[in-house]
């Protein structure tokens, strides 16, 4: 008699690769993963001028659309693309 294999749920267990990714580290190179929030190309777009102005993180590499926006809203923890460039902090005293 042969036993049937029961497929595991898609997110079962906490394998080492998933643990590295959850901690923001590349599993093969052990280098921290880059995110859009730390990219030099990310810009903060001001939306609305009323009582509660909103801010949205956008990518300056995308062309402006017909409404003046640059693609989808990003988050600080959105994984970075291949064009990621580290932000350089230029202090006034430096």
Secondary structure, DSSP 8 states (H G I E B T S, - for coil): ---------TT-S--HHHHHHHTTB-TTT--B--BGGGBTTEEEEEE--SSS-EEEEEETTS---TTS--SS-B-TTSB--TT--B-----TT-
